Each structure stands twice: as structure tokens, then as C-alpha cells.
Amino acid sequence: MKTAAIALCAVLLSAGLAYLFGDHRGATRQDLVCQVAHDAEEAQRERAANRARQLELDARQETQRETQRMLDRAAADAVSAERSRLSLQQRAQRLAAACAPAAAQPASGAASSAGLVLADVLGRADQAAGELAAALDRAHAAGLACEREHRASLIAHTPPTTGDAP
């Protein structure tokens, strides 16, 4: 409110100075009052536009912060999943190795080989699933950020409503 009063005073002062020092021949008092009113309206529109730009900028910055938080959480989850995958893979390898001594018997050689293959397939499948999950987390975060940006853009470019609407 203070800034509006200061702006109005500045407009009135500039109009008065223009009247005193400017070429005002032929200008009536009403012309000057209209000019002052027009300048005040213009200043008010400019302040409203500046507020709208600031709100849009604030919304975008919040979107960026939220997106970064989501990506950080997804990265932490990916690290945790990778640790679990490595632990599971090590357990599968130990289990396969435990079956290997029994491979000295001819009938159990195929079982030991199958255990090693199974451990390898399990490890690869789990690694691929982890990579896909990380990619999907990034895509999800980007999609949500895009939605928030779109909504903020629509809000910023929607004209204000007045109570005079029929």
C-alpha cells in the first residue's frame, strides 16, 4: 500500500513539474487530471504485471526445488536398491559355490552348473530391474515437474476475475 501511495505521489509530482516547466499551452486542467489518472493506472498495471511475473518465478523455483528433492530421493532409493542387489547376488554366488563341492559326484555336476547359471541370471535380471526403476523414477519426476510448470503457467496467464461479471 505504501508503494502505491509513493507511486501516486511521484506521478502527481511529475505531472505538476511537467505543468510548471513543460509546454502546457492549450492544455486544460481536466487534460492534466486525465493524464495524471492515466499515468497512475499505467503504474498500477505495471505493478500488477511485476507481481504476476514474480509469482510465476516463485512457482517455477518451487517446482525446481521439489523436482530436485524427488530426484534426490530417487537417487538414494537407487543406491539402496543397488546395495540390496549386490547383497542378494553375493548370497546367490555363495549358495552356488556351496553346491560346487558336491559337484565332485557325477550326478550333482549338472545341479551345480544349473545353480551357477541361476545365480548369474538372477543377478543380471535384478541389475536390469534396478536400472529400469531408476530411469522410471527420473521420468516420473520430470513428468510431475512438467505438470506443475504447466499449471503454474496457466494460472499466471489467466486474467483476474472481477465481481462485475454477469
PECOR-V170446 format. One record per residue. N is the residue number from 0. PHI is phi as a letter, one per 30 degrees, with the letter a starting at -180 (999 if undefined). NEAR is the number of other C-alpha atoms within 10 Angstrom. D_CENTER is the distance of its C-alpha to the mean C-alpha in whole Angstrom. Layout:
n & phi & near & d_center
N & PHI & NEAR & D_CENTER
N & PHI & NEAR & D_CENTER
This chain:
n & phi & near & d_center
0 & 999 & 6 & 32
1 & d & 7 & 34
2 & d & 9 & 32
3 & d & 13 & 33
4 & d & 10 & 37
5 & d & 11 & 36
6 & d & 17 & 35
7 & d & 19 & 38
8 & d & 13 & 40
9 & d & 13 & 39
10 & d & 19 & 40
11 & d & 19 & 43
12 & d & 13 & 44
13 & d & 14 & 43
14 & d & 18 & 45
15 & d & 14 & 48
16 & d & 11 & 48
17 & d & 13 & 48
18 & d & 15 & 51
19 & d & 10 & 53
20 & c & 9 & 52
21 & c & 10 & 51
22 & d & 9 & 53
23 & c & 13 & 54
24 & d & 7 & 57
25 & i & 7 & 57
26 & d & 10 & 54
27 & c & 10 & 54
28 & d & 11 & 53
29 & d & 9 & 51
30 & d & 12 & 49
31 & d & 17 & 48
32 & d & 13 & 47
33 & d & 12 & 45
34 & d & 15 & 44
35 & d & 19 & 42
36 & d & 15 & 41
37 & d & 13 & 39
38 & d & 18 & 38
39 & d & 19 & 37
40 & d & 13 & 35
41 & d & 12 & 33
42 & d & 16 & 32
43 & d & 15 & 31
44 & d & 12 & 29
45 & d & 12 & 27
46 & d & 15 & 26
47 & d & 12 & 25
48 & d & 13 & 23
49 & d & 12 & 22
50 & d & 12 & 20
51 & d & 15 & 18
52 & d & 14 & 17
53 & d & 13 & 16
54 & d & 15 & 15
55 & d & 19 & 12
56 & d & 14 & 12
57 & d & 13 & 11
58 & d & 18 & 9
59 & d & 18 & 6
60 & d & 13 & 7
61 & d & 15 & 6
62 & d & 19 & 3
63 & d & 16 & 3
64 & d & 13 & 6
65 & d & 16 & 6
66 & d & 21 & 4
67 & d & 15 & 7
68 & d & 13 & 9
69 & d & 19 & 9
70 & d & 19 & 10
71 & d & 13 & 13
72 & d & 13 & 14
73 & d & 20 & 15
74 & d & 15 & 16
75 & d & 12 & 19
76 & d & 16 & 19
77 & d & 18 & 20
78 & d & 14 & 23
79 & d & 11 & 24
80 & d & 19 & 25
81 & d & 16 & 26
82 & d & 12 & 29
83 & d & 13 & 30
84 & d & 20 & 30
85 & d & 14 & 32
86 & d & 12 & 34
87 & d & 16 & 35
88 & d & 20 & 36
89 & d & 14 & 38
90 & d & 13 & 40
91 & d & 19 & 41
92 & d & 19 & 42
93 & d & 14 & 44
94 & d & 15 & 45
95 & d & 21 & 46
96 & d & 16 & 48
97 & d & 13 & 50
98 & d & 19 & 51
99 & d & 18 & 52
100 & e & 12 & 56
101 & d & 14 & 57
102 & d & 16 & 57
103 & d & 11 & 60
104 & d & 10 & 61
105 & e & 9 & 62
106 & d & 10 & 60
107 & c & 15 & 57
108 & d & 16 & 56
109 & d & 12 & 54
110 & d & 16 & 52
111 & d & 21 & 51
112 & d & 16 & 50
113 & d & 14 & 48
114 & d & 20 & 47
115 & d & 20 & 45
116 & d & 14 & 44
117 & d & 15 & 42
118 & d & 21 & 41
119 & d & 16 & 39
120 & d & 13 & 38
121 & d & 16 & 36
122 & d & 19 & 35
123 & d & 14 & 34
124 & d & 13 & 32
125 & d & 19 & 30
126 & d & 17 & 29
127 & d & 12 & 28
128 & d & 14 & 26
129 & d & 18 & 24
130 & d & 15 & 23
131 & d & 12 & 22
132 & d & 16 & 20
133 & d & 19 & 18
134 & d & 13 & 17
135 & d & 13 & 17
136 & d & 19 & 14
137 & d & 17 & 12
138 & d & 13 & 12
139 & d & 16 & 12
140 & d & 18 & 8
141 & d & 17 & 8
142 & d & 13 & 9
143 & d & 15 & 7
144 & d & 21 & 4
145 & d & 14 & 7
146 & d & 13 & 9
147 & d & 19 & 7
148 & d & 19 & 7
149 & d & 13 & 10
150 & d & 13 & 11
151 & d & 19 & 10
152 & d & 14 & 12
153 & d & 12 & 15
154 & d & 14 & 16
155 & d & 18 & 16
156 & c & 12 & 18
157 & c & 9 & 20
158 & d & 8 & 24
159 & d & 7 & 25
160 & c & 7 & 27
161 & c & 6 & 31
162 & d & 5 & 33
163 & d & 5 & 36
164 & d & 5 & 35
165 & d & 3 & 38
